[in-house]
């Protein structure tokens, strides 16, 4: 494993710009025009929220750690840059990604247990043989070009919480924001430390010392080790407040002032921090119109077509 993110396959082969991601997805659309027209999808972030929620439910059944769940989400995002989701069984892809992620995060699960719990969670899975997960795992590894090691923001958050003197509540909130960022393209665009700093900024701006929270964490015990479902870490209004906070950072309090000074001295890419913050604000706005039922119905419709990877 590359101890340094900058030497990792994640940095060298799996980091993209926005235009590059748009180009990859447009290429898939051009290859499958009829399928795209027949089965229009909800907002991509709505699908990501649906997938995260489904994985979190599976994770609770298997007592999986949050980092394994995050790894599975990234594998799925990468996979669907090369394969149209309409040509797959997303439930089998989710189960297989979780199975592979647990291996890579050194918390392996028996394939029979993974299949059994996935089948109980998703009657739509339609798979009874473990060989199907094995076949899907091969397809997943091949599509990801065997580049499976991931660096997550949780480690950077752990290193920085002492630097900035984050409270327990601020740390929990920042962890929840990181969990939410996997519903965006940010893990495909920026290094882990950028996502960690963005989460810290949002947590500090919206939970100043001595004042009640301006947002809700996933739960009072939210942590990097406990997957949770669909409640976003921030409300849309709170996220907008955080974005507006860039206009008066130094005046917002000593903790935020310390963060600003540290950013100036460290020469962290502030454009990336601002862009990541804007992406998170946009996510929380979109989240308000999320419908699990709508996402499930779309998936059910295109799965009836049959064929493709993971079917």
Secondary structure as the mmCIF struct_conf table of DSSP 4:
data_model
#
loop_
_struct_conf.conf_type_id
_struct_conf.id
_struct_conf.beg_label_comp_id
_struct_conf.beg_label_asym_id
_struct_conf.beg_label_seq_id
_struct_conf.end_label_comp_id
_struct_conf.end_label_asym_id
_struct_conf.end_label_seq_id
BEND BEND1 UNK A 3 UNK A 4
HELX_RH_3T_P HELX_RH_3T_P1 UNK A 5 UNK A 7
BEND BEND2 UNK A 8 UNK A 8
HELX_RH_AL_P HELX_RH_AL_P1 UNK A 9 UNK A 13
BEND BEND3 UNK A 14 UNK A 14
HELX_RH_AL_P HELX_RH_AL_P2 UNK A 18 UNK A 31
TURN_TY1_P TURN_TY1_P1 UNK A 32 UNK A 32
HELX_RH_AL_P HELX_RH_AL_P3 UNK A 33 UNK A 38
BEND BEND4 UNK A 39 UNK A 39
HELX_RH_AL_P HELX_RH_AL_P4 UNK A 44 UNK A 62
TURN_TY1_P TURN_TY1_P2 UNK A 63 UNK A 63
HELX_RH_AL_P HELX_RH_AL_P5 UNK A 66 UNK A 79
TURN_TY1_P TURN_TY1_P3 UNK A 80 UNK A 82
BEND BEND5 UNK A 83 UNK A 83
HELX_RH_3T_P HELX_RH_3T_P2 UNK A 85 UNK A 87
STRN STRN1 UNK A 88 UNK A 88
HELX_RH_AL_P HELX_RH_AL_P6 UNK A 90 UNK A 104
TURN_TY1_P TURN_TY1_P4 UNK A 105 UNK A 106
HELX_RH_AL_P HELX_RH_AL_P7 UNK A 111 UNK A 121
HELX_RH_3T_P HELX_RH_3T_P3 UNK A 123 UNK A 125
HELX_RH_AL_P HELX_RH_AL_P8 UNK A 130 UNK A 143
TURN_TY1_P TURN_TY1_P5 UNK A 144 UNK A 146
HELX_RH_AL_P HELX_RH_AL_P9 UNK A 153 UNK A 163
TURN_TY1_P TURN_TY1_P6 UNK A 164 UNK A 165
HELX_RH_AL_P HELX_RH_AL_P10 UNK A 168 UNK A 181
TURN_TY1_P TURN_TY1_P7 UNK A 182 UNK A 183
BEND BEND6 UNK A 184 UNK A 185
HELX_RH_AL_P HELX_RH_AL_P11 UNK A 186 UNK A 189
BEND BEND7 UNK A 190 UNK A 190
HELX_RH_AL_P HELX_RH_AL_P12 UNK A 192 UNK A 206
BEND BEND8 UNK A 207 UNK A 207
TURN_TY1_P TURN_TY1_P8 UNK A 209 UNK A 210
BEND BEND9 UNK A 211 UNK A 211
BEND BEND10 UNK A 214 UNK A 215
BEND BEND11 UNK A 218 UNK A 218
TURN_TY1_P TURN_TY1_P9 UNK A 220 UNK A 221
TURN_TY1_P TURN_TY1_P10 UNK A 224 UNK A 225
BEND BEND12 UNK A 230 UNK A 230
BEND BEND13 UNK A 233 UNK A 234
HELX_RH_AL_P HELX_RH_AL_P13 UNK A 236 UNK A 244
HELX_RH_3T_P HELX_RH_3T_P4 UNK A 245 UNK A 251
BEND BEND14 UNK A 252 UNK A 252
HELX_RH_AL_P HELX_RH_AL_P14 UNK A 254 UNK A 266
TURN_TY1_P TURN_TY1_P11 UNK A 267 UNK A 267
HELX_RH_AL_P HELX_RH_AL_P15 UNK A 270 UNK A 287
TURN_TY1_P TURN_TY1_P12 UNK A 288 UNK A 289
HELX_RH_AL_P HELX_RH_AL_P16 UNK A 292 UNK A 303
TURN_TY1_P TURN_TY1_P13 UNK A 304 UNK A 305
BEND BEND15 UNK A 308 UNK A 308
STRN STRN2 UNK A 309 UNK A 309
TURN_TY1_P TURN_TY1_P14 UNK A 310 UNK A 310
#
